[in-house]
Structures are given as structure tokens and as C-alpha cells.
Amino acid sequence: MTQFIEEILLISGSYLLGCLTTGYYLVRWRRGEDVRTHGSGAVGARNTSRVLGPYGFAITYAGDFVKGMIPVGVAILLGFESWKVMLVLFAVTAGHIWPIQLSFRGGKGIATAMGGIVLFDWRIALTFLLMFTVLLALSREFTLSGLLVSALAPLVAWGWDHPKLIVSEIAGLAAIVLIAHRGNIRMIYREFTSGRVGKH
């Protein structure tokens, strides 16, 4: 029973930690503005950089990345089973995407998810990085490359011999990241059908 309570508390706490979106509070502190009124309307590193420049990108990405690492690291230290560690990562990423105190309008989850994946299985994280680098070099499309890597995440996990349950959980994690990027997906689709992808 004690372990069950620990698991519930950590999963719940992970969601609440995820709600502390770095970009939103950084822009509030530095400019007194809501970063969601700018650019894409998200609170992630790319949109924060539209307001605060490169340092805003760096601080926001680092903050959201570490935010994903913290609860996953705690879960590993507490000896959680792998599938429960993935639930913790899902919770902190969901908190980032749908923060309760911001009316469920947060970021898009990639940095937070990657922070947790690095601790969960560094091989998966390294594979993602290599795939992203190759896709970016070929397509010259930052967002498209990230979305393709997200879509292929379950195959990467399967390729590293993770059990079906873990692969399914990573598929779920990838799904919420893709849902958070639905506006980008629609835009890329329009550009693709008009023949503009790769031309900017």
C-alpha cells in the first residue's frame, strides 16, 4: 500500500510539475507579458525566443528538459517498474501541454518528453537526435523533422527491444506530442499540398 501511495503521489506531482511551464513564467518575469499572445501561442522554447531572443530559447528549453528529467529520475531511484516510470513521464509531459493554471493552454511537450527519455533509455534519446539531425539536413524543416521523429518513436523503442507495454506507452507519449502540434501539422499539410515545403 505504501508503494502504491508513492506511485500515485509521484504521478500526480509529475503532472503539477509539468504545469510549471518555463517559457510562460520567464516572459512574465522579464516582460510582464503572456507569451501565448505572441507567435504560435505556445509556451515552449521556440515561441519564447520570439519574445526574448536566443537566451530565452536556451533557458526555456533547458528548464523544460530538466523538468522532464526530475520526476523520471525520482521514479527510477524509488525502484518503479519501467512501465510506471513511463506513466510518470506521460504525466509531466501532459502537465506541460495542458497546465491546469493556464486553462490547459501550454506547450508542445518535446523538450519535457526528451528530458525524461534521456534518463529512461539514453539509447532512444540518442537515436531520436540522430534521426532529427538527418531529417533536418534533408528537409530543412525544423518542425517537420521533429514531428517525424515523434511519429517514429514507437518503432525506435521496439528497435531497442523494449516490451510491447513500453512501446505502447511511448506511442501514447508521441500521440499527445503530435496532438499538441496539430496546428503545425495542418500548416505543414497545406504547405505540402501547395508545394512550398522545403522552399523556405
DRENFI-864537 format. One record per residue (C-alpha): residue number from 1; residue in three letters; z, x, y. Coordinates in nm, 2 decimals. Each point is the difference from the previous one (the first is absolute). Layout:
(NUM, 'ALA', (Z, X, Y))
...
END
This chain:
(1, 'MET', (0.00, 0.00, 0.00))
(2, 'THR', (0.08, 0.28, 0.24))
(3, 'GLN', (-0.34, 0.16, -0.05))
(4, 'PHE', (-0.17, -0.34, 0.05))
(5, 'ILE', (0.18, -0.04, 0.33))
(6, 'GLU', (-0.10, 0.35, 0.10))
(7, 'GLU', (-0.36, -0.08, -0.08))
(8, 'ILE', (0.00, -0.33, 0.20))
(9, 'LEU', (0.17, 0.17, 0.30))
(10, 'LEU', (-0.24, 0.29, 0.00))
(11, 'ILE', (-0.31, -0.22, -0.03))
(12, 'SER', (0.13, -0.23, 0.28))
(13, 'GLY', (0.10, 0.30, 0.21))
(14, 'SER', (-0.34, 0.15, -0.05))
(15, 'TYR', (-0.17, -0.30, 0.15))
(16, 'LEU', (0.23, 0.01, 0.30))
(17, 'LEU', (-0.06, 0.37, 0.04))
(18, 'GLY', (-0.37, -0.07, -0.01))
(19, 'CYS', (0.04, -0.24, 0.29))
(20, 'LEU', (0.10, 0.29, 0.23))
(21, 'THR', (-0.36, 0.07, 0.10))
(22, 'THR', (-0.02, 0.34, 0.17))
(23, 'GLY', (-0.29, -0.07, 0.23))
(24, 'TYR', (0.14, -0.32, 0.14))
(25, 'TYR', (0.33, 0.15, 0.10))
(26, 'LEU', (-0.15, 0.32, 0.12))
(27, 'VAL', (-0.23, -0.18, 0.24))
(28, 'ARG', (0.28, -0.23, 0.11))
(29, 'TRP', (0.21, 0.31, 0.08))
(30, 'ARG', (-0.27, 0.20, 0.17))
(31, 'ARG', (-0.20, -0.27, 0.18))
(32, 'GLY', (0.21, -0.32, -0.02))
(33, 'GLU', (-0.31, -0.17, -0.15))
(34, 'ASP', (-0.08, -0.17, -0.33))
(35, 'VAL', (-0.25, 0.22, -0.18))
(36, 'ARG', (-0.14, -0.32, -0.17))
(37, 'THR', (-0.16, -0.10, 0.33))
(38, 'HIS', (-0.23, 0.30, -0.02))
(39, 'GLY', (-0.29, 0.09, -0.22))
(40, 'SER', (0.02, -0.13, -0.35))
(41, 'GLY', (0.33, -0.18, 0.06))
(42, 'ALA', (0.17, 0.20, -0.27))
(43, 'VAL', (0.31, 0.22, 0.03))
(44, 'GLY', (-0.14, 0.30, -0.20))
(45, 'ALA', (-0.08, 0.35, 0.10))
(46, 'ARG', (-0.37, -0.06, 0.10))
(47, 'ASN', (0.09, -0.28, 0.23))
(48, 'THR', (0.30, 0.18, 0.14))
(49, 'SER', (-0.23, 0.29, 0.09))
(50, 'ARG', (-0.20, -0.23, 0.22))
(51, 'VAL', (0.31, -0.04, 0.22))
(52, 'LEU', (0.18, 0.34, -0.04))
(53, 'GLY', (-0.28, 0.24, -0.11))
(54, 'PRO', (0.02, 0.25, -0.28))
(55, 'TYR', (0.37, 0.05, 0.01))
(56, 'GLY', (0.05, -0.37, -0.04))
(57, 'PHE', (-0.22, 0.01, -0.31))
(58, 'ALA', (0.19, 0.30, -0.15))
(59, 'ILE', (0.35, -0.15, 0.06))
(60, 'THR', (-0.10, -0.34, -0.12))
(61, 'TYR', (-0.17, 0.12, -0.32))
(62, 'ALA', (0.29, 0.24, -0.08))
(63, 'GLY', (0.26, -0.27, 0.06))
(64, 'ASP', (-0.18, -0.26, -0.21))
(65, 'PHE', (-0.07, 0.26, -0.27))
(66, 'VAL', (0.37, 0.11, -0.02))
(67, 'LYS', (0.10, -0.37, 0.00))
(68, 'GLY', (-0.19, -0.04, -0.33))
(69, 'MET', (0.16, 0.31, -0.15))
(70, 'ILE', (0.36, -0.09, 0.07))
(71, 'PRO', (0.06, -0.30, -0.22))
(72, 'VAL', (-0.22, 0.13, -0.27))
(73, 'GLY', (0.20, 0.33, 0.00))
(74, 'VAL', (0.32, -0.20, -0.02))
(75, 'ALA', (-0.13, -0.21, -0.29))
(76, 'ILE', (-0.10, 0.32, -0.19))
(77, 'LEU', (0.34, 0.16, 0.07))
(78, 'LEU', (0.18, -0.32, -0.13))
(79, 'GLY', (-0.21, 0.02, -0.32))
(80, 'PHE', (-0.20, -0.31, 0.04))
(81, 'GLU', (-0.27, -0.06, -0.25))
(82, 'SER', (-0.35, 0.08, 0.12))
(83, 'TRP', (-0.10, -0.37, 0.03))
(84, 'LYS', (0.30, -0.07, 0.22))
(85, 'VAL', (-0.07, 0.30, 0.22))
(86, 'MET', (-0.34, -0.16, 0.06))
(87, 'LEU', (0.17, -0.32, 0.10))
(88, 'VAL', (0.19, 0.19, 0.26))
(89, 'LEU', (-0.32, 0.15, 0.13))
(90, 'PHE', (-0.16, -0.34, 0.00))
(91, 'ALA', (0.29, -0.14, 0.20))
(92, 'VAL', (0.00, 0.27, 0.27))
(93, 'THR', (-0.37, -0.03, 0.04))
(94, 'ALA', (0.02, -0.37, 0.02))
(95, 'GLY', (0.26, 0.03, 0.27))
(96, 'HIS', (-0.23, 0.22, 0.20))
(97, 'ILE', (-0.29, -0.24, -0.02))
(98, 'TRP', (0.21, -0.32, 0.05))
(99, 'PRO', (0.31, 0.10, 0.20))
(100, 'ILE', (0.23, -0.31, 0.04))
(101, 'GLN', (0.12, 0.09, 0.35))
(102, 'LEU', (-0.36, 0.04, 0.13))
(103, 'SER', (-0.11, -0.35, -0.13))
(104, 'PHE', (-0.15, 0.17, -0.31))
(105, 'ARG', (-0.27, 0.18, 0.22))
(106, 'GLY', (0.04, 0.37, -0.09))
(107, 'GLY', (-0.22, 0.29, -0.12))
(108, 'LYS', (-0.24, 0.05, -0.28))
(109, 'GLY', (0.22, 0.19, -0.25))
(110, 'ILE', (-0.20, 0.31, -0.09))
(111, 'ALA', (0.23, 0.27, 0.14))
(112, 'THR', (0.31, -0.18, -0.14))
(113, 'ALA', (-0.16, -0.05, -0.35))
(114, 'MET', (-0.11, 0.37, -0.01))
(115, 'GLY', (0.34, 0.12, 0.09))
(116, 'GLY', (0.14, -0.17, -0.30))
(117, 'ILE', (-0.28, 0.10, -0.23))
(118, 'VAL', (0.05, 0.37, 0.08))
(119, 'LEU', (0.35, -0.02, -0.16))
(120, 'PHE', (-0.10, -0.24, -0.27))
(121, 'ASP', (-0.28, 0.21, -0.13))
(122, 'TRP', (-0.14, 0.28, 0.21))
(123, 'ARG', (-0.31, 0.02, -0.22))
(124, 'ILE', (-0.11, -0.35, 0.11))
(125, 'ALA', (0.06, 0.09, 0.37))
(126, 'LEU', (-0.20, 0.32, -0.03))
(127, 'THR', (-0.28, -0.19, -0.17))
(128, 'PHE', (0.00, -0.25, 0.28))
(129, 'LEU', (-0.02, 0.28, 0.26))
(130, 'LEU', (-0.29, 0.17, -0.18))
(131, 'MET', (-0.19, -0.33, -0.04))
(132, 'PHE', (0.06, -0.09, 0.36))
(133, 'THR', (-0.13, 0.34, 0.12))
(134, 'VAL', (-0.31, -0.03, -0.21))
(135, 'LEU', (-0.07, -0.36, 0.11))
(136, 'LEU', (0.06, 0.08, 0.36))
(137, 'ALA', (-0.24, 0.30, -0.02))
(138, 'LEU', (-0.27, -0.22, -0.15))
(139, 'SER', (0.05, -0.32, 0.20))
(140, 'ARG', (0.14, 0.13, 0.33))
(141, 'GLU', (0.20, -0.33, 0.00))
(142, 'PHE', (0.38, 0.05, 0.02))
(143, 'THR', (0.11, -0.35, -0.08))
(144, 'LEU', (-0.27, -0.06, -0.26))
(145, 'SER', (0.10, 0.31, -0.18))
(146, 'GLY', (0.37, -0.11, 0.00))
(147, 'LEU', (-0.09, -0.34, -0.13))
(148, 'LEU', (-0.21, 0.13, -0.28))
(149, 'VAL', (0.28, 0.23, -0.11))
(150, 'SER', (0.24, -0.30, 0.01))
(151, 'ALA', (-0.23, -0.21, -0.21))
(152, 'LEU', (-0.03, 0.28, -0.26))
(153, 'ALA', (0.38, 0.07, -0.01))
(154, 'PRO', (0.05, -0.19, -0.34))
(155, 'LEU', (-0.27, 0.21, -0.16))
(156, 'VAL', (0.17, 0.32, 0.12))
(157, 'ALA', (0.33, -0.11, -0.14))
(158, 'TRP', (-0.17, -0.08, -0.33))
(159, 'GLY', (-0.17, 0.33, 0.00))
(160, 'TRP', (0.34, 0.18, 0.02))
(161, 'ASP', (0.11, -0.19, -0.31))
(162, 'HIS', (0.25, -0.24, 0.16))
(163, 'PRO', (0.09, -0.31, -0.21))
(164, 'LYS', (-0.17, -0.33, 0.07))
(165, 'LEU', (0.30, -0.14, 0.19))
(166, 'ILE', (-0.01, 0.29, 0.25))
(167, 'VAL', (-0.37, -0.03, 0.04))
(168, 'SER', (0.04, -0.37, 0.07))
(169, 'GLU', (0.27, 0.07, 0.26))
(170, 'ILE', (-0.22, 0.26, 0.17))
(171, 'ALA', (-0.28, -0.26, 0.00))
(172, 'GLY', (0.24, -0.24, 0.17))
(173, 'LEU', (0.10, 0.26, 0.25))
(174, 'ALA', (-0.37, 0.07, 0.07))
(175, 'ALA', (-0.06, -0.37, 0.03))
(176, 'ILE', (0.25, -0.05, 0.28))
(177, 'VAL', (-0.14, 0.30, 0.19))
(178, 'LEU', (-0.35, -0.15, -0.03))
(179, 'ILE', (0.12, -0.34, 0.11))
(180, 'ALA', (0.16, 0.17, 0.31))
(181, 'HIS', (-0.35, 0.15, 0.07))
(182, 'ARG', (-0.19, -0.32, -0.04))
(183, 'GLY', (-0.11, 0.01, 0.36))
(184, 'ASN', (-0.14, 0.35, -0.05))
(185, 'ILE', (-0.17, -0.11, -0.32))
(186, 'ARG', (-0.17, -0.29, 0.18))
(187, 'MET', (-0.12, 0.24, 0.27))
(188, 'ILE', (-0.13, 0.26, -0.25))
(189, 'TYR', (-0.18, -0.28, -0.18))
(190, 'ARG', (-0.17, -0.11, 0.32))
(191, 'GLU', (-0.10, 0.36, 0.08))
(192, 'PHE', (-0.12, 0.06, -0.35))
(193, 'THR', (-0.22, -0.32, 0.01))
(194, 'SER', (-0.14, 0.10, 0.34))
(195, 'GLY', (-0.06, 0.36, -0.12))
(196, 'ARG', (0.24, 0.17, 0.24))
(197, 'VAL', (0.24, 0.15, -0.25))
(198, 'GLY', (-0.01, 0.38, 0.02))
(199, 'LYS', (-0.19, 0.00, 0.33))
(200, 'HIS', (0.31, 0.05, 0.23))
END
